[in-house]
């Protein structure tokens, strides 16, 4: 998993509540178990017409936000089914941070496991960030995970909290497999001892 230390990029204001995982990545894209290529389907129903043409009014289709790295969203982001493809699609598109008043629990957990930082902030602060994000290409935010601070285009800043263990995992790029491999020496030692004392468990 890629490390998340500091992210600077345009923030797109997505003024919608209850954005569910089917809106984030429709079910027809779930046939793959690869984490690449899913960015094409991100917010497909919101981004594209039936003929595949772009809907010009959707925020990520506006020229100023096509390279957005951050989304400012409404309440209950990521609700619905527990598809891990949702954070995969966000990351593949290039979005590494979503800021909202609240998230669905499973989506929230899946984000941390896949290198996407979900930040929970009170609604008045979200309103302030939405207003700043309305400035289009000038809406460049910096999310500093180490300092737990969001730096705004106007020079102001907003603090945020992340559970310490999850913060360390993102800062170091540790997913579940990475965490396990940190103990590779101990695992190898255990297996070697078990081979010596219980060889029948290793017989082929």
TIKELUM-342932 format. One line per 3 residues: their letters; for each residue x, y, z of N, C-alpha, C, O. Coordinates in steps of 0.02 Angstrom, whole numbers, always signed. Each point is the difference from the previous one (the first is absolute). Layout:
a) X:Y:Z:X:Y:Z:X:Y:Z:X:Y:Z | ...
// end
This chain:
xxx) +42:-59:+0:-42:+59:+0:+44:+62:+0:+50:+3:+37 | -67:+47:-78:+39:+62:-2:-7:+37:+66:-53:+3:+30 | +108:+26:-9:-1:+41:+61:-43:+62:-11:-4:+27:-55
xxx) -27:-4:+109:-35:+63:+0:+32:+43:+54:-7:-12:+59 | +43:+63:-81:+32:+46:+48:-30:+70:-8:-28:+27:+47 | +36:+1:-106:-27:+66:-14:-28:+0:-71:+33:-23:-47
xxx) -93:+49:+40:-33:+1:-65:-20:+72:-17:-35:+32:+39 | +57:-8:-96:-19:+66:-24:-36:-8:-67:+25:-32:-46 | -84:+62:+42:-38:-6:-62:-65:+38:+4:-19:+26:+52
xxx) -14:-23:-109:-65:+34:-5:-52:-42:+37:-1:-61:-5 | -42:+96:+42:-55:-33:+36:-65:+13:-37:-17:+57:-15 | -20:-110:+0:-64:+6:-36:-58:-1:+49:-3:-45:+42
xxx) -43:+93:-45:-58:+0:+44:-55:-45:-28:-29:+15:-52 | +13:-68:+87:-53:-46:-20:-58:+10:+48:-3:-31:+53 | -43:+75:-71:-53:+21:+46:-58:-50:-2:-56:+16:-19
xxx) +72:-77:+40:-51:-53:+4:+7:-36:+66:+55:-12:+24 | -112:-6:+5:-1:-42:+59:-15:-71:-20:-28:-13:-54 | +46:-35:+98:-16:-71:-11:+25:-27:-66:-35:-37:-35
xxx) +96:+56:+17:+31:-28:-61:+19:-72:+15:+46:-13:+39 | -82:-34:-70:+12:-70:+17:+53:-31:-45:+22:+31:-48 | -2:-92:+65:+56:-31:-37:-19:-17:-71:+44:-7:-43
xxx) -109:-1:+29:-21:-13:-70:+7:+64:-41:+12:-4:-60 | -21:+62:+91:+13:+62:-35:+75:+10:-11:+21:+27:-51 | +18:-47:+100:+73:+7:-6:+27:-45:-55:+39:+22:-43
xxx) -59:-86:+42:+20:-47:-53:-57:-48:-12:-12:-44:+41 | -24:+50:-97:-58:-42:-14:+18:-75:-2:+57:-19:-13 | -108:-22:+25:+11:-72:+7:+30:-32:-62:+35:-50:+5
xxx) -49:+78:-64:+26:-31:-61:+76:+1:-5:+29:-36:-41 | +3:+77:+83:+73:+3:-1:+31:-48:+51:+61:-1:+7 | -101:-37:+28:+27:-41:+55:+23:-69:-23:+15:-42:+43
xxx) -12:+29:-107:+21:-65:-25:+75:-12:+9:+24:-57:-2 | +14:+111:+10:+72:-6:+6:+22:-3:+73:-33:+28:+44 | +89:-61:-31:+30:+2:+66:+64:+41:-2:+38:+2:+49
xxx) -25:+31:-106:+57:+44:-5:-18:+69:+25:-57:+22:-5 | +107:+13:+33:-13:+67:+26:+12:+54:-52:-10:+59:+15 | +30:-78:-75:+14:+49:-52:-57:+1:-51:-34:-50:-10
xxx) +25:+107:-21:-51:+8:-51:-68:+20:+25:-43:+18:-39 | +33:-20:+105:-66:+15:+28:-15:+74:+0:-58:+20:+7 | +109:+22:-14:-11:+71:-1:-46:+21:-57:-34:+51:+4
xxx) +34:-90:-59:-43:+15:-57:-74:-3:+20:-41:+35:-29 | +25:-77:+77:-69:-8:+21:-20:+41:+60:-58:-3:+23 | +105:+42:+4:-16:+39:+60:-57:+49:-13:+1:+38:-48
xxx) -52:-41:+90:-59:+43:-7:-30:-3:-70:-22:+51:-27 | +22:-111:-3:-19:-6:-71:-69:+29:-15:-8:+35:-49 | -42:-50:+91:-67:+25:-13:-5:+76:+5:-41:+31:-32
xxx) +84:-3:+74:+1:+73:+8:+43:+33:-54:-13:+57:-19 | +64:-91:-5:+47:+30:-47:-22:-6:-73:+15:+44:-41 | -51:-99:+25:-12:-15:-71:-74:-7:-16:-40:-22:+41
xxx) +23:+42:-102:-66:-13:-28:-3:-72:-25:+51:-35:-2 | -110:+12:-18:-8:-68:-25:+42:-16:-60:+18:-58:-11 | -2:+109:-30:+40:-11:-60:+75:+5:+14:+41:-3:-46
xxx) -22:+12:+110:+70:+4:+19:+29:+70:+0:+57:+9:+21 | -95:+39:-43:+25:+69:+1:-2:+28:+71:-39:-23:+41 | +82:+70:-27:+5:+28:+67:-58:+48:+15:-23:+36:-44
xxx) +0:-37:+105:-49:+48:+24:+39:+63:+22:+35:-2:+51 | -42:+56:-87:+43:+58:+15:-11:+31:+68:+44:+34:+26 | -103:-45:+4:-14:+32:+64:+30:-37:+60:+5:+28:+54
xxx) +16:-91:-64:+28:-37:+57:+69:+28:+17:+40:+15:-45 | -27:-8:+109:+59:+38:+22:+66:-28:-29:+42:+39:-21 | -33:-104:+19:+64:-27:-24:+7:+5:-76:+54:-14:-27
xxx) -107:+33:-8:+5:+11:-72:+15:+72:-18:+15:+16:-57 | -18:+29:+106:+17:+69:-12:+76:+6:-6:+36:-30:+39 | -11:+69:-87:+72:+3:-12:+42:+13:+63:+53:-29:+8
xxx) -78:+72:+36:+39:+19:+59:+9:-58:+49:+47:+0:+40 | -92:-51:-44:+1:-53:+50:+20:-69:-29:-2:-49:+36 | +19:+46:-100:+15:-65:-30:+60:-34:+32:+5:-61:-2
xxx) +41:+100:+29:+58:-30:+34:-6:+1:+75:+51:-2:+35 | -111:+5:-9:-10:+6:+73:+31:-60:+36:-5:-57:-23 | +36:+71:+80:+30:-52:+41:-39:-10:+65:+10:-49:+36
xxx) -55:+97:-22:-37:+2:+64:-74:+11:-16:-17:+38:-46 | -27:-69:+84:-72:+13:-6:-26:+26:+67:+15:-28:+53 | -53:+82:-56:-37:+24:+58:-73:-22:-10:-31:+20:-49
xxx) +5:-61:+93:-64:-33:-12:-50:+13:+56:+17:+29:+52 | -79:-51:-64:-53:+6:+49:-1:-58:+49:+43:-44:-2 | -92:+46:+46:-6:-48:+54:-11:-72:-25:-30:-10:-53
xxx) +55:-39:+91:-11:-72:-12:+30:-23:-67:-32:-38:-37 | +92:+60:+23:+34:-19:-62:+20:-74:+4:+25:-23:+52 | -35:-14:-107:+20:-70:-3:-49:-49:+30:+19:-56:+16
xxx) -81:+77:-9:-51:-46:+27:-17:-53:-53:+25:+3:-56 | -68:-50:+74:-20:-52:-47:+40:-64:+9:+23:-15:+55 | -13:-22:-109:+33:-64:+3:+74:+8:+17:+29:+54:-10
xxx) +1:-107:+35:+68:+3:+27:+53:-17:-52:+44:-40:+13 | -48:+70:-72:+47:-16:-53:+66:+36:+8:+2:+62:+4 | +52:-100:-1:+67:+30:+7:+21:+34:-65:+47:+39:-1
xxx) -83:-54:-53:+15:+32:-64:-9:+76:+4:+29:+37:-40 | -70:-13:+88:-13:+72:+5:+64:+39:+15:+16:+47:-37 | +21:-63:+90:+64:+36:+9:+51:-16:-54:+43:+41:-16
xxx) -46:-101:-13:+44:-16:-56:-12:+49:-57:+48:+26:-29 | -111:-13:+13:-17:+45:-55:+23:+71:+14:+26:+34:-44 | -37:-11:+106:+23:+67:+18:+75:+6:-9:+24:+48:-30
xxx) +13:-96:+57:+73:+2:-3:+25:-4:-72:+47:+34:-19 | -79:-77:-22:+21:-8:-69:-12:+64:-40:+38:+16:-46 | -90:+20:+63:-15:+64:-33:+50:+53:+21:+12:+48:-38
xxx) +17:-55:+97:+48:+48:+26:-22:+36:+62:+36:+44:+25 | -94:-62:+1:-26:+32:+60:+25:-39:+61:-15:-60:+7 | +54:+93:+36:+30:-33:+58:-30:+24:+66:+19:-25:+53
xxx) -66:+72:-56:-29:+26:+62:-72:+20:-12:-15:+34:-49 | -29:-54:+94:-70:+21:+0:-15:+31:+68:+15:-30:+52 | -44:+89:-53:-15:+36:+62:-76:+8:+4:-31:+25:-47
xxx) +1:-47:+101:-73:+1:+7:-19:+3:+73:+41:-13:+44 | -105:+30:-29:-22:+0:+70:-4:-69:+30:+9:-8:+61 | -23:-43:-103:-2:-69:+25:+7:-47:-58:-12:+18:-58
xxx) +32:-81:+74:+10:-53:-49:-36:-63:+24:-9:-10:+60 | -10:-32:-107:-23:-67:+19:+60:-39:+27:+56:+7:-26 | -67:-47:+78:+56:-32:+36:+43:-44:-45:+61:+6:+2
xxx) -92:-50:-42:+40:-46:-40:+41:+37:-52:+59:-14:-9 | -89:+62:-25:+37:+41:-48:+58:+36:+34:+55:+3:-27 | -69:+26:+85:+52:+36:+39:+59:-46:+13:+58:+20:-10
xxx) -71:-81:+33:+54:-47:+15:+36:-21:-64:+62:-6:+0 | -99:-6:-54:+31:-21:-63:+46:+54:-28:+51:-16:-31 | -68:+79:+42:+44:+54:-24:+70:-6:+30:+49:+4:-36
xxx) -46:-12:+101:+66:-5:+33:+39:-59:-25:+62:+3:-3 | -95:-57:-14:+34:-60:-23:+25:+6:-72:+38:-42:-24 | -60:+96:-11:+17:+7:-70:+31:+68:-17:-1:+22:-58
xxx) +29:+11:+109:+39:+60:-13:-39:+64:-12:+27:+49:-24 | -92:-50:+41:-42:+60:-7:-15:+26:+71:-20:-39:+44 | +31:+103:-33:-11:+30:+66:-70:+30:+5:-14:+49:-35
xxx) -30:-77:+77:-65:+31:+13:+5:+45:+62:+23:-23:+53 | -43:+85:-59:+4:+47:+55:-70:+22:+19:-40:+21:-42 | +25:-28:+106:-65:+21:+27:+7:+68:+33:+42:+10:+44
xxx) -84:+37:-65:+0:+67:+29:-72:+23:+11:-45:-24:-35 | +32:+69:+82:-67:+25:+12:-29:+37:-61:+37:+27:-41 | -103:-28:+35:-32:+30:-58:+19:+73:-11:+12:+19:-58
xxx) -7:+24:+110:+21:+69:-14:+69:+5:-32:+12:+44:-42 | +33:-89:+61:+67:+0:-31:-5:-25:-72:+33:+27:-45 | -73:-78:+34:-11:-25:-68:-27:+56:-45:+21:+7:-57
xxx) -68:+32:+83:-28:+56:-38:+55:+49:-19:+1:+26:-56 | +45:-13:+102:+55:+45:-15:+45:-29:-55:+21:+36:-46 | -7:-101:+50:+42:-32:-51:-35:-2:-67:+32:+9:-52
xxx) -98:-21:+52:-38:+0:-63:+6:+69:-34:+11:+4:-60 | -19:+48:+99:+5:+68:-28:+69:+12:-30:+7:+29:-53 | +45:-53:+88:+68:+7:-27:+10:-41:-63:+34:+22:-46
xxx) -65:-81:+45:+7:-44:-58:-37:+27:-61:+15:-20:-57 | -62:+65:+67:-37:+29:-56:+44:+44:-44:-22:+21:-54 | +83:-8:+75:+45:+43:-38:+35:-36:-58:+47:+27:-29
xxx) -70:-87:+13:+25:-35:-59:+74:-16:+4:+24:-27:+50 | +12:+44:-103:+72:-16:-4:+40:+34:+55:+56:-20:+15 | -85:+72:+15:+34:+34:+55:-13:-33:+67:+26:+22:+52
xxx) -67:-75:-52:-18:-34:+63:+51:-54:+16:-17:-59:+4 | +79:+80:+5:+54:-47:+15:+8:-7:+76:+15:+49:+35 | -26:-109:-11:+6:-15:+71:+63:-42:+10:+23:-34:-46
xxx) +5:+36:+106:+53:-45:+20:-22:-37:+63:-15:+30:+51 | +12:-96:-57:-17:-42:+57:+64:-30:+28:+32:-41:-33 | -15:+61:+92:+62:-22:+33:-20:-50:+54:-23:+19:+54
xxx) +33:-83:-69:-21:-52:+48:+45:-1:+61:-23:-12:+56 | +87:+25:-65:+46:-1:+57:-20:+54:+51:-1:-13:+60 | -14:+73:-84:-20:+55:+44:-75:+0:+14:-24:+38:+42
xxx) -14:-80:-77:-73:-4:+6:-31:+69:-9:-38:+25:+41 | +56:+5:-98:-23:+67:-16:-17:+5:-74:+36:-27:-42 | -90:+63:+26:-18:+16:-68:+15:+74:-11:-26:+43:+35
xxx) +69:-28:-84:+18:+69:-16:-44:+22:-59:-3:-33:-51 | -31:+88:+60:-50:+25:-48:+30:+51:-48:+53:+29:+14 | -86:-18:-71:+26:+48:-49:+9:+71:+26:+43:+37:-23
xxx) -84:-18:+73:+4:+68:+26:+54:+9:+53:+6:+54:+29 | +32:-107:-17:+53:+4:+50:-21:-25:+69:+42:-9:+44 | -106:-3:-35:-23:-28:+63:+13:-74:+5:+25:-31:-47
xxx) -41:+2:+104:+11:-71:+10:-54:-28:+45:-32:+36:+39 | +21:-101:-45:-50:-36:+39:+32:-63:+28:+28:-39:-38 | -32:+28:+103:+27:-62:+29:-50:-58:-9:-60:+11:-6
xxx) +86:-71:+6:-43:-59:-2:+31:-55:+41:+60:+1:+15 | -100:-50:+4:+24:-56:+41:-4:-65:-39:-48:-12:-37 | +99:-29:+45:+0:-68:-28:+25:-47:+55:+48:+16:+35
xxx) -81:-72:-28:+20:-50:+50:+74:-16:-10:+21:-14:-56 | +20:+15:+109:+73:-5:-7:+24:-60:-39:+45:+6:-42 | -74:-65:+54:+24:-59:-36:-13:+7:-75:+44:-16:-41
xxx) -103:+39:+22:-16:+9:-71:+45:+53:-31:+22:-7:-58 | -8:+59:+96:+45:+52:-25:+68:-28:-15:+29:+15:-52 | -2:-56:+98:+66:-29:-11:+0:-47:-60:+49:-1:-38
xxx) -103:-36:+29:-4:-45:-58:+3:+39:-65:+36:-19:-46 | -74:+73:+41:+1:+40:-61:+68:+34:-11:+26:+1:-55 | +2:+27:+108:+64:+34:-6:+55:-47:-25:+45:+20:-36
xxx) -50:-84:+56:+51:-48:-19:-19:-45:-59:+40:-40:-23 | -102:+48:-1:-22:-41:-57:-12:-73:+19:+12:-45:-40 | -36:+33:+101:-11:-68:+24:-74:-19:-10:-43:+27:+34
xxx) +29:-73:-80:-65:-32:-2:+2:-62:+43:+50:-11:+35 | -102:-31:-36:-1:-59:+43:+58:-47:-14:+29:-29:+46 | -12:+21:-110:+56:-44:-18:+66:+31:+23:+43:-35:+26
xxx) -36:+100:-36:+60:+34:+22:+11:-5:+76:+56:-8:+23 | -111:+13:+14:+5:-8:+73:+24:-69:+18:+42:-8:+45 | -68:-43:-80:+21:-69:+13:+74:-10:-16:+36:-32:+38
xxx) -14:+60:-94:+69:-10:-22:+50:+36:+45:+60:-16:-2 | -83:+63:+42:+45:+30:+49:+25:-52:+51:+52:+9:+30 | -90:-63:-22:+19:-53:+46:+27:-62:-36:-4:-55:+26
xxx) +31:+66:-87:+22:-56:-40:+54:-42:+36:+1:-61:-5 | +44:+95:+41:+53:-37:+36:-29:-46:+52:+21:-58:+6 | -69:+83:+33:-31:-41:+52:-39:-58:-31:+0:-56:+27
xxx) -34:+70:-83:-38:-53:-34:+46:-54:-25:-14:-60:+9 | +70:+80:-40:+48:-50:-25:+29:-41:+58:+9:-60:-6 | +5:+94:+62:+27:-36:+58:-49:-50:+28:+19:-56:+18
xxx) -83:+74:-15:-51:-45:+25:-6:-61:-46:-5:-57:+24 | +4:+70:-90:-6:-56:-47:+60:-47:+4:-8:-61:-3 | +68:+89:+11:+59:-41:+5:-3:-44:+63:+17:-60:-3
xxx) -38:+89:+59:-6:-39:+61:-54:-54:-6:+9:-55:+24 | -63:+72:-56:-54:-49:-8:+22:-56:-46:-17:-58:+12 | +53:+74:-65:+26:-54:-43:+43:-48:+39:-2:-61:-12
xxx) +42:+87:+59:+46:-42:+39:-37:-43:+51:+18:-57:+12 | -69:+86:+20:-34:-36:+54:-62:-37:-21:-21:-48:+33 | -9:+69:-90:-62:-32:-24:+4:-10:-76:-41:+26:-37
xxx) +90:-65:+15:+12:-7:-73:-60:-29:-37:-8:+11:-60 | -34:-49:+94:-57:-31:-34:-50:+52:-26:-37:-13:-46 | +37:+73:+76:-44:+53:-25:+22:+26:-66:-40:+31:-37
xxx) +104:-42:+19:+27:+27:-62:+10:-54:-53:+26:+14:-54 | -47:-75:+69:+7:-54:-49:-46:+12:-59:-59:+18:+9 | +84:-29:-67:-42:+11:-61:-32:-66:-20:-37:-3:-49
// end
